[in-house]
């Protein structure tokens, strides 16, 4: 079983590593009104130098635009909204 990984500045978002490790990973949060709804990530399994600051800025821009595009659909209502906010605040295996 892999180790628990968290994201800098987003301690409530976490995952459990599994499978073959990538040589490099780059991920940025998908956020709506300051609330994380997911992660946009890319990986390269061969080139550990595949991503730099330029790629980081591009991915952050794409994530921002994606979050803006899905915002109306991603905002749950009623009982689903309550479950959604609880899910964002914890990891399933804790």
Rosetta constraint file for C-alpha pairs under 8 A:
AtomPair CA 1 CA 17 HARMONIC 7.45 0.50
AtomPair CA 1 CA 18 HARMONIC 6.73 0.50
AtomPair CA 2 CA 16 HARMONIC 5.89 0.50
AtomPair CA 2 CA 17 HARMONIC 4.50 0.50
AtomPair CA 2 CA 18 HARMONIC 5.42 0.50
AtomPair CA 3 CA 16 HARMONIC 5.76 0.50
AtomPair CA 3 CA 17 HARMONIC 5.68 0.50
AtomPair CA 4 CA 14 HARMONIC 6.79 0.50
AtomPair CA 4 CA 15 HARMONIC 5.84 0.50
AtomPair CA 4 CA 16 HARMONIC 4.72 0.50
AtomPair CA 4 CA 17 HARMONIC 6.58 0.50
AtomPair CA 5 CA 14 HARMONIC 5.49 0.50
AtomPair CA 5 CA 15 HARMONIC 5.58 0.50
AtomPair CA 5 CA 16 HARMONIC 6.25 0.50
AtomPair CA 5 CA 17 HARMONIC 7.14 0.50
AtomPair CA 6 CA 10 HARMONIC 7.10 0.50
AtomPair CA 6 CA 11 HARMONIC 5.74 0.50
AtomPair CA 6 CA 12 HARMONIC 7.49 0.50
AtomPair CA 6 CA 13 HARMONIC 6.02 0.50
AtomPair CA 6 CA 14 HARMONIC 4.47 0.50
AtomPair CA 6 CA 15 HARMONIC 6.87 0.50
AtomPair CA 7 CA 11 HARMONIC 6.02 0.50
AtomPair CA 7 CA 13 HARMONIC 6.51 0.50
AtomPair CA 7 CA 14 HARMONIC 6.79 0.50
AtomPair CA 12 CA 88 HARMONIC 7.04 0.50
AtomPair CA 12 CA 89 HARMONIC 5.66 0.50
AtomPair CA 12 CA 90 HARMONIC 5.88 0.50
AtomPair CA 12 CA 91 HARMONIC 7.22 0.50
AtomPair CA 13 CA 36 HARMONIC 7.92 0.50
AtomPair CA 13 CA 88 HARMONIC 7.22 0.50
AtomPair CA 13 CA 89 HARMONIC 7.73 0.50
AtomPair CA 13 CA 90 HARMONIC 7.36 0.50
AtomPair CA 13 CA 91 HARMONIC 7.09 0.50
AtomPair CA 14 CA 91 HARMONIC 6.27 0.50
AtomPair CA 15 CA 91 HARMONIC 7.36 0.50
AtomPair CA 21 CA 45 HARMONIC 7.31 0.50
AtomPair CA 22 CA 43 HARMONIC 6.12 0.50
AtomPair CA 22 CA 44 HARMONIC 5.79 0.50
AtomPair CA 22 CA 45 HARMONIC 4.33 0.50
AtomPair CA 22 CA 46 HARMONIC 7.39 0.50
AtomPair CA 23 CA 43 HARMONIC 7.56 0.50
AtomPair CA 23 CA 44 HARMONIC 5.85 0.50
AtomPair CA 23 CA 45 HARMONIC 4.74 0.50
AtomPair CA 23 CA 46 HARMONIC 5.69 0.50
AtomPair CA 23 CA 47 HARMONIC 6.10 0.50
AtomPair CA 23 CA 48 HARMONIC 4.67 0.50
AtomPair CA 24 CA 43 HARMONIC 5.75 0.50
AtomPair CA 24 CA 44 HARMONIC 5.51 0.50
AtomPair CA 24 CA 45 HARMONIC 6.77 0.50
AtomPair CA 24 CA 47 HARMONIC 7.15 0.50
AtomPair CA 24 CA 48 HARMONIC 4.94 0.50
AtomPair CA 24 CA 49 HARMONIC 7.18 0.50
AtomPair CA 24 CA 50 HARMONIC 7.21 0.50
AtomPair CA 24 CA 51 HARMONIC 7.58 0.50
AtomPair CA 25 CA 41 HARMONIC 7.08 0.50
AtomPair CA 25 CA 42 HARMONIC 5.86 0.50
AtomPair CA 25 CA 43 HARMONIC 4.39 0.50
AtomPair CA 25 CA 44 HARMONIC 6.61 0.50
AtomPair CA 26 CA 41 HARMONIC 5.53 0.50
AtomPair CA 26 CA 42 HARMONIC 5.43 0.50
AtomPair CA 26 CA 43 HARMONIC 6.38 0.50
AtomPair CA 26 CA 51 HARMONIC 7.21 0.50
AtomPair CA 26 CA 56 HARMONIC 7.10 0.50
AtomPair CA 27 CA 39 HARMONIC 6.48 0.50
AtomPair CA 27 CA 40 HARMONIC 5.57 0.50
AtomPair CA 27 CA 41 HARMONIC 4.01 0.50
AtomPair CA 27 CA 42 HARMONIC 6.43 0.50
AtomPair CA 27 CA 59 HARMONIC 7.79 0.50
AtomPair CA 28 CA 39 HARMONIC 5.73 0.50
AtomPair CA 28 CA 40 HARMONIC 5.49 0.50
AtomPair CA 28 CA 41 HARMONIC 6.41 0.50
AtomPair CA 28 CA 59 HARMONIC 7.03 0.50
AtomPair CA 28 CA 60 HARMONIC 5.97 0.50
AtomPair CA 28 CA 63 HARMONIC 7.05 0.50
AtomPair CA 29 CA 36 HARMONIC 6.32 0.50
AtomPair CA 29 CA 37 HARMONIC 7.62 0.50
AtomPair CA 29 CA 38 HARMONIC 5.99 0.50
AtomPair CA 29 CA 39 HARMONIC 4.47 0.50
AtomPair CA 29 CA 40 HARMONIC 6.23 0.50
AtomPair CA 29 CA 60 HARMONIC 7.91 0.50
AtomPair CA 29 CA 63 HARMONIC 7.13 0.50
AtomPair CA 30 CA 36 HARMONIC 5.71 0.50
AtomPair CA 30 CA 37 HARMONIC 5.62 0.50
AtomPair CA 30 CA 38 HARMONIC 4.99 0.50
AtomPair CA 30 CA 39 HARMONIC 5.19 0.50
AtomPair CA 30 CA 40 HARMONIC 6.47 0.50
AtomPair CA 30 CA 63 HARMONIC 5.64 0.50
AtomPair CA 30 CA 64 HARMONIC 6.67 0.50
AtomPair CA 30 CA 66 HARMONIC 7.66 0.50
AtomPair CA 30 CA 67 HARMONIC 5.76 0.50
AtomPair CA 31 CA 35 HARMONIC 5.15 0.50
AtomPair CA 31 CA 36 HARMONIC 4.16 0.50
AtomPair CA 31 CA 37 HARMONIC 5.50 0.50
AtomPair CA 31 CA 38 HARMONIC 7.10 0.50
AtomPair CA 31 CA 64 HARMONIC 7.38 0.50
AtomPair CA 31 CA 67 HARMONIC 6.18 0.50
AtomPair CA 32 CA 36 HARMONIC 6.39 0.50
AtomPair CA 32 CA 37 HARMONIC 6.87 0.50
AtomPair CA 32 CA 67 HARMONIC 6.21 0.50
AtomPair CA 32 CA 68 HARMONIC 7.32 0.50
AtomPair CA 32 CA 71 HARMONIC 6.43 0.50
AtomPair CA 36 CA 88 HARMONIC 7.41 0.50
AtomPair CA 37 CA 88 HARMONIC 7.34 0.50
AtomPair CA 40 CA 59 HARMONIC 7.66 0.50
AtomPair CA 40 CA 63 HARMONIC 6.31 0.50
AtomPair CA 44 CA 48 HARMONIC 7.07 0.50
AtomPair CA 44 CA 50 HARMONIC 6.76 0.50
AtomPair CA 51 CA 55 HARMONIC 5.57 0.50
AtomPair CA 51 CA 56 HARMONIC 7.14 0.50
AtomPair CA 52 CA 56 HARMONIC 6.23 0.50
AtomPair CA 53 CA 57 HARMONIC 6.21 0.50
AtomPair CA 54 CA 58 HARMONIC 6.26 0.50
AtomPair CA 55 CA 59 HARMONIC 6.02 0.50
AtomPair CA 56 CA 60 HARMONIC 6.11 0.50
AtomPair CA 57 CA 61 HARMONIC 6.17 0.50
AtomPair CA 58 CA 62 HARMONIC 6.20 0.50
AtomPair CA 59 CA 63 HARMONIC 6.03 0.50
AtomPair CA 60 CA 64 HARMONIC 6.18 0.50
AtomPair CA 61 CA 65 HARMONIC 6.29 0.50
AtomPair CA 62 CA 66 HARMONIC 6.01 0.50
AtomPair CA 63 CA 67 HARMONIC 6.06 0.50
AtomPair CA 64 CA 68 HARMONIC 6.28 0.50
AtomPair CA 65 CA 69 HARMONIC 6.22 0.50
AtomPair CA 66 CA 70 HARMONIC 6.24 0.50
AtomPair CA 67 CA 71 HARMONIC 5.72 0.50
AtomPair CA 70 CA 74 HARMONIC 5.85 0.50
AtomPair CA 71 CA 75 HARMONIC 6.27 0.50
AtomPair CA 75 CA 81 HARMONIC 7.51 0.50
AtomPair CA 76 CA 80 HARMONIC 5.70 0.50
AtomPair CA 76 CA 81 HARMONIC 4.70 0.50
AtomPair CA 76 CA 84 HARMONIC 7.24 0.50
AtomPair CA 77 CA 81 HARMONIC 4.70 0.50
AtomPair CA 77 CA 82 HARMONIC 7.96 0.50
AtomPair CA 78 CA 82 HARMONIC 6.90 0.50
AtomPair CA 79 CA 83 HARMONIC 6.42 0.50
AtomPair CA 80 CA 84 HARMONIC 5.88 0.50
AtomPair CA 81 CA 85 HARMONIC 6.22 0.50
AtomPair CA 82 CA 86 HARMONIC 6.38 0.50
AtomPair CA 83 CA 87 HARMONIC 6.12 0.50
AtomPair CA 84 CA 88 HARMONIC 6.36 0.50
AtomPair CA 85 CA 89 HARMONIC 6.51 0.50
AtomPair CA 86 CA 90 HARMONIC 6.96 0.50
AtomPair CA 87 CA 91 HARMONIC 7.44 0.50
AtomPair CA 87 CA 92 HARMONIC 7.95 0.50
AtomPair CA 90 CA 94 HARMONIC 7.35 0.50
